[in-house]
Amino acid sequence: MDYLAKPFDPGVLQAKVSVFVDLYLKASQLRDQAELLDGRGLAEQLSGRLEEVEEALAALCSLPSVGRDAEATQVAARLAGRVDRLREAIDALDASRSGPGPR
């Protein structure tokens, strides 16, 4: 419990309120970070975003102009390889998070 003497100094009141607001925000940030570290939803979010990239890459690769340009085909192939590695990493993260927990 925190006390204020009457009559209170507005500067002191403002400082105390500021400290409590900072404490609240830090606690909220800490909860959010703990959820991320726990992995709840992280793999799903990453997987969803990567799925959008995979769809865009498939659309890019299906463009006739990409098929006709050797350099564009090469760049698209390198990009596809990187996206595949990201997918493997996210799937591994998801598998490690959903695996058996501590006993």
VONUVO-769280 format. One line per 10 residues: number of its first residue (from 1); for each residue x, y, z of N, C-alpha, C, CB. Coordinates in steps of 0.05 Angstrom, whole numbers, m for minus. Glycine has a CB too. Example, Ala and Ser with C-alpha at 12.3 -4.5 7.8 and 13.67 -1.06 7.14 Angstrom:
2
1> 264 m114 156 246 m90 156 264 m66 156 226 m89 181  257 m45 142 273 m21 143 258 1 157 282 m12 114
END
This chain:
103
1> 17 m23 0 0 0 0 18 24 0 m19 0 24  10 44 m15 25 69 m17 7 92 m7 35 74 m46  19 110 7 4 132 19 13 159 8 7 132 49  m6 178 7 0 205 0 m8 223 24 m15 214 m26  10 241 30 3 260 52 m14 282 40 29 271 66  m33 292 56 m50 314 48 m39 339 61 m80 310 55  m40 361 48 m46 365 20 m23 353 3 m49 395 14  m31 341 m19 m11 327 m36 1 346 m56 m23 303 m50  25 340 m62 40 355 m83 34 343 m110 72 355 m77  23 358 m129 16 347 m156 40 333 m169 6 369 m174
11> 64 343 m165 87 330 m177 92 302 m166 112 347 m173  88 299 m139 92 273 m126 70 254 m135 91 277 m95  45 264 m137 23 248 m146 28 238 m174 m4 263 m144  36 256 m191 42 248 m219 64 227 m220 50 273 m236  85 230 m204 107 211 m204 97 184 m194 130 222 m186  81 183 m174 71 158 m163 53 144 m184 55 162 m137  35 159 m196 18 147 m217 35 137 m240 m3 168 m227  55 152 m248 73 143 m269 86 117 m263 93 165 m275  95 114 m238 108 89 m229 89 66 m231 119 92 m201  64 70 m222 45 48 m223 37 41 m251 20 55 m207
21> 35 61 m269 29 55 m297 52 39 m309 24 82 m313  77 48 m303 100 33 m313 100 4 m303 126 47 m305  94 0 m278 93 m27 m267 72 m44 m281 87 m26 m237  49 m32 m286 27 m47 m300 36 m54 m328 2 m30 m301  48 m35 m343 57 m41 m370 79 m62 m371 66 m15 m383  97 m60 m352 119 m80 m351 108 m108 m345 140 m72 m330  89 m109 m327 77 m135 m320 62 m147 m345 57 m132 m297  48 m129 m359 34 m138 m383 54 m148 m404 17 m115 m395  76 m133 m408 96 m141 m427 109 m167 m419 118 m119 m429  114 m171 m393 125 m196 m383 107 m220 m388 131 m193 m353
31> 81 m216 m384 62 m237 m390 62 m244 m420 33 m229 m382  63 m224 m437 64 m229 m466 90 m244 m474 63 m203 m481  112 m236 m462 137 m250 m468 137 m278 m458 161 m234 m456  125 m283 m435 124 m310 m424 107 m328 m442 112 m309 m395  86 m317 m453 70 m332 m472 86 m339 m497 44 m317 m479  101 m320 m507 118 m326 m530 139 m347 m524 132 m301 m540  151 m345 m501 171 m365 m493 159 m392 m489 186 m356 m468  135 m393 m479 120 m418 m476 112 m430 m503 96 m413 m458  112 m413 m523 106 m422 m550 77 m424 m557 118 m449 m554  59 m416 m540 31 m417 m546 24 m398 m569 14 m411 m521
41> 17 m410 m591 9 m394 m614 31 m384 m632 m6 m371 m604  55 m385 m623 77 m375 m639 81 m390 m664 103 m375 m623  82 m417 m662 86 m433 m686 63 m430 m705 89 m463 m678  38 m428 m694 15 m425 m711 16 m398 m726 m11 m427 m695  24 m377 m712 26 m351 m725 47 m351 m747 33 m329 m705  70 m362 m741 92 m363 m761 83 m381 m784 117 m375 m748  70 m403 m779 62 m421 m800 41 m407 m818 49 m446 m788  23 m392 m807 3 m378 m823 16 m357 m840 m17 m364 m804  35 m342 m829 49 m322 m846 65 m335 m868 66 m304 m828  79 m357 m861 95 m370 m881 77 m382 m903 112 m392 m869
51> 53 m391 m896 34 m401 m916 27 m380 m936 9 m412 m902  24 m355 m927 19 m333 m945 42 m329 m964 13 m307 m929  67 m331 m954 90 m328 m970 92 m351 m991 116 m327 m953  85 m375 m982 86 m398 m1000 66 m394 m1023 79 m424 m985  42 m384 m1016 22 m379 m1037 31 m357 m1057 m5 m370 m1024  43 m336 m1046 54 m315 m1064 76 m325 m1081 63 m291 m1047  93 m342 m1070 115 m354 m1086 104 m372 m1108 134 m370 m1067  84 m388 m1101 72 m405 m1122 60 m388 m1144 50 m423 m1109  47 m366 m1137 36 m349 m1157 58 m336 m1174 19 m326 m1144  79 m328 m1162 102 m317 m1176 114 m337 m1195 124 m307 m1156
61> 118 m361 m1186 130 m382 m1203 112 m390 m1226 137 m407 m1186  86 m386 m1223 68 m393 m1245 66 m372 m1267 40 m399 m1233  78 m349 m1262 77 m328 m1282 93 m336 m1307 87 m301 m1271  82 m332 m1330 97 m340 m1355 123 m325 m1358 79 m335 m1379  123 m300 m1349 148 m284 m1352 170 m295 m1335 142 m255 m1345  164 m306 m1312 185 m318 m1296 196 m343 m1309 174 m325 m1268  179 m359 m1321 188 m383 m1335 205 m377 m1359 164 m399 m1344  201 m354 m1372 217 m347 m1396 244 m335 m1389 201 m328 m1413  247 m324 m1364 271 m310 m1356 288 m328 m1339 264 m283 m1341  311 m336 m1348 328 m355 m1334 336 m344 m1306 353 m362 m1350
71> 343 m318 m1305 351 m306 m1279 328 m306 m1260 362 m278 m1284  304 m299 m1269 281 m298 m1252 274 m326 m1242 257 m286 m1267  277 m346 m1259 273 m374 m1251 292 m382 m1229 275 m393 m1275  318 m374 m1233 338 m381 m1213 333 m367 m1186 366 m372 m1223  325 m342 m1187 319 m328 m1162 294 m340 m1148 313 m297 m1168  274 m347 m1164 250 m360 m1152 257 m387 m1140 229 m363 m1174  275 m402 m1153 283 m427 m1142 298 m424 m1115 301 m442 m1162  316 m404 m1114 331 m399 m1089 311 m390 m1067 352 m377 m1093  292 m373 m1074 272 m365 m1055 255 m389 m1045 254 m343 m1067  248 m406 m1063 233 m430 m1056 248 m448 m1037 225 m446 m1081
81> 274 m450 m1041 291 m466 m1023 292 m453 m995 319 m468 m1034  294 m427 m994 294 m414 m968 267 m417 m954 301 m384 m971  246 m414 m969 219 m418 m957 216 m446 m947 197 m411 m978  226 m466 m961 225 m494 m952 240 m498 m926 236 m512 m974  263 m485 m924 279 m487 m899 264 m474 m876 307 m474 m902  251 m452 m881 235 m439 m860 212 m457 m852 224 m412 m870  199 m470 m871 177 m488 m865 187 m511 m847 164 m499 m890  210 m522 m854 221 m543 m838 227 m534 m809 247 m554 m851  238 m510 m807 244 m499 m780 219 m494 m764 260 m473 m783  198 m484 m776 173 m479 m762 160 m505 m754 154 m462 m779
91> 161 m525 m772 149 m551 m766 165 m564 m743 150 m569 m790  191 m561 m742 207 m572 m720 201 m558 m694 237 m570 m727  197 m531 m695 190 m516 m671 163 m525 m661 189 m486 m677  144 m529 m679 117 m538 m671 118 m565 m659 98 m537 m695  134 m583 m671 136 m611 m661 149 m611 m633 152 m628 m680  169 m594 m629 182 m593 m603 164 m582 m581 208 m577 m604  147 m563 m589 128 m551 m570 105 m570 m563 117 m524 m581  97 m586 m583 73 m603 m578 82 m631 m569 57 m605 m603  108 m636 m567 117 m661 m558 112 m666 m529 147 m664 m563  121 m688 m518 115 m694 m490 128 m673 m472 126 m722 m482
101> 113 m664 m453 123 m644 m434 138 m656 m411 100 m627 m423  147 m640 m392 162 m650 m369 144 m668 m352 173 m628 m352  156 m688 m341 141 m707 m325 147 m704 m296 146 m735 m333
END
